[in-house]
C-alpha cells in the first residue's frame, strides 16, 4: 500500500471535525468513513496475501467503459447478460427491445406490428421511461420524456458487443433513476484483426435490411478504426406504417497495456409513417391493420389519407472515452459526450380552429371563416452534453468505484403551419408556439463490494443526485423545479461453494417527473424501496437464477392508460403502491440440446385507490397497476446437430393485464402467446471470404392474432342527460403481425 494512500486515510480521521466534513449529511459521513476504513483494511490484508494474481491478468479494455454501471454475481443485484453471439441469429433488422423479448419479466411492443419502427419495452410492468439505458456508461434516455427511442438508432444491435439488464433498482448509474430496470450497452470492442462484413436480410411486409461493417484491426498494435453503415426499410404490418431508417457507427481506438482512448460517432435518421393511434375493439375485430393516421374527407366526400403523415427525426451522438490504469489496483475513466437531435412530425388537420394557431377570423363571400384544413409540423430541436467519470480500485478483497456525471439538456419545441386552405393573417414559417426547456443532472456515487472471506461479500452503494428542470410550454405551464435525491443501497452475497450464490439487497431510488407528467398538474417526485432476495446456481451443464422482490412505492407515477395528442402515455401519482414477484431463469444443456425457460409471477397493486365515477368519488380498494401482467413466461429450446448449425424455438406468454388502474372490464388486455422459429448456419470457406452465415426467422409461427399494447381512457359526459354526469370508458389496441418471416445472409471477409 503506498504512503500517499495511507496518509490520506489518516488525514480523513484527523479532519473529521473540520467544517467541510460537517457540511455533508450524516449518512454520507458514515459511508465515507467506512470507505476509508475498508481501504485501510484492504491495504493491510493485501500485504498479508500474495498479490501475484494481478500480474499478467488480462483486462478486456473495452469492458472498463461499463465497469462503473455493471455488476457480477458477487453483487446482490438481479440481472441477465446477453452478448453479440446470442443476439446474432435473430438480428435481422428488428429493434433491440424485440431482440430482448424472451428475457425474464420482459414485455415488448411494436407500433407498426412487426418489430421495425417505434418499439418499446416493459420490465416488471414498468414502462420504458423507467428503464434506465446507458451506452458505454453514457445516458441514452431522453432527458425530458425519459423515453428510449430505438427508432433513432436503427440496427444498433449490429454494433453491440454485449448488454446487461438489471431488474429492479439495480446499482447507481448515470441518467434518470431506474424504477423498473437498467439496460447498459457496450458497443463493439476493439478488434485485433482486420475484417469486413456485408449483411442483407429481407422478409414480410417488404422489410429489408442491408449493412456494411469493417475494421482495420490493430495497426502497430495500438490503433484501430471500425465502422458500420445500415439501411432498413419496411411497410409494416399496420396500414401505411412504413419505415425508412438509416444509421451509421464509426469508432477510432488507441490502446496499449495501460491506456484506452476511444472516440465514437454514431446516429441515425428515421422517417416513419405514424402508427401510434391504435384502433378500437370493433375495428380490431373487422379490420385489424387499419391505421387512422392522416385520415380526412376530401371536397367530394371521399375518405382519403394524407401521404406524408410522418415522423422525421435525426439524432447524432459523439463520445470520447479515456481509461487509464494508474496501478495494479487503480483505474480511472473519463468520458465526454454530445448528442444532437432535431426533427418533426407532420400532420394533416381537418377543420382545425384558427384560435389554435393565432389566426384571425376572415370573411369569404360574406361568411366568417374560423376553421381550416391545414398541414402542420411540430418540431423538437435539442442538445444533450456532459461528462461521466469514475475511479475503480480493484483488489482481491475490495472492489471500490467512485463515480458520477454532469449532464445538460437544452430543448426547443416549436410548431409551424406549412400549408393552410385559409391562413388568416399568418406569415410563412410563422411559429404558432415556441418554448424552451433546460435540464441539468448532476450525480456522485460510490460503490463498494468487500470480500470478508471466501464466502461472504458486503455491498454498499450511495448516490447523491441533483436535478434541475425548467420549461415554459403550453402543455406543461411554467416549470422551475429542483430535486435533491439521496439513493442508498446495501446488500450481502454468500457463496457457500463455487456453484452457489445467495444474495439479499435493499435499495432506495428517487425519481423526478418527466415532461408529460406536468400536463396533469403539479406532479410529485416518486420514491421506491426495493428488496431483492435471490439464489444463483452455476454448473457446466445447468444454471439457475431464482429471486423474489418487493418494490414499495410512494407517489408512484403510474400509467393512466391515456395518451396525449402526440401518442405519448400519460401518468399520475397514485400514493402508495407495490410490486411483489418471483422470477426464475434457467439454462440446461443436454448433449446437442439447450433448454432455457424463465418465469415471472407478480402481483402489482395500487393501495386504497380512489376514482371519480359518475360524478362521485369512489374508494376502489386495492386495484391492479396498469400494464402489469401477473404472469410472464419465456422459453427457448435450441438444437445443434453439428457445429455451426443451430435450430431454436422461442416462445413467450404474457398474462392478462389491465390498461388502466380501476380494474374496468373494458380496460383488459387479454393474455397472449407468441412462438418464433430461428435457424442459423455458418459455412466456412477457404477463399478470400472467411465464412457465410445464413439466418432465418419465422415470427409467430402459429399465426396468433394478438395485441401486445393499448390504451384506456375515461371522460365525464354531462350532455347526453342534462343534470347528470356519466363516466364514459374507451380503449384502443395495437395489433401485432401474424406469421411473418425474415431471412438473411452475412458475408465475412
ABEGO torsion letter per residue (X at the ends): XBAAAAAAAAAAAAAAABAAAAABBAAAAAAAAAAAAAAAAAAAAAAABBAAAABGBBBBAAAAAAAAABBBAABBBBBBBBBAAAAAAABAGBBAAAAAAABBGBBBBBAAGAGBEBBBBBBGGBBAAABBBBBGGBBABBAAAGBBBAAABBGAAAABABBBBBBEAEBBBBEBBBAABBBBBBBBBBBABBBBBBBBBBBBGGBBBBBBBBBAEBBGGABBBBBBBBBBBBAEABBGBBBBBBBBBBBBBBBBAABBBBBBBBEBBBBBBBAAAEBBAAAAAABAABBABGBBBBAAGBBBBBAABBBBBBBBBBBBBBBBBABAABBBBBBBBBBBBBEBBBBBBBGBBAAAAGBBBBBBGGBBBABBBBBBBBBBBBBBBEBBBBBBBBBAABBBBBBEBBBBBBBBBBBBBABBABAEABBBGBBABBBBBBBBBBBBBBBBBBBABAABBBBBBBBBBBBBBBBABAAAEBBBBBBBBBBBBBBBBBBABAABBBBBBBBBBBBBBBAAAAAAEBBBBBBBBBBBBBBBBBBAABBBBBBBBBBBBBGBBBBAGBBBAAGBBBBBBAEBBBBBBBBBBBBBBBEABBBBBBBBBBBBBBBGBBBBBGGBBBBAEBBBBBGBBABBBBBBBBBBABBGBBBBBBBBBBBBBBABAAGBAAABBBBBBBBBBBBBBBBBBABABABBBBBBBBBGAAGBBBBABBBBBBBBBAAABBGBBBBBBBBBBBBBBBBBBBBBBBBBX
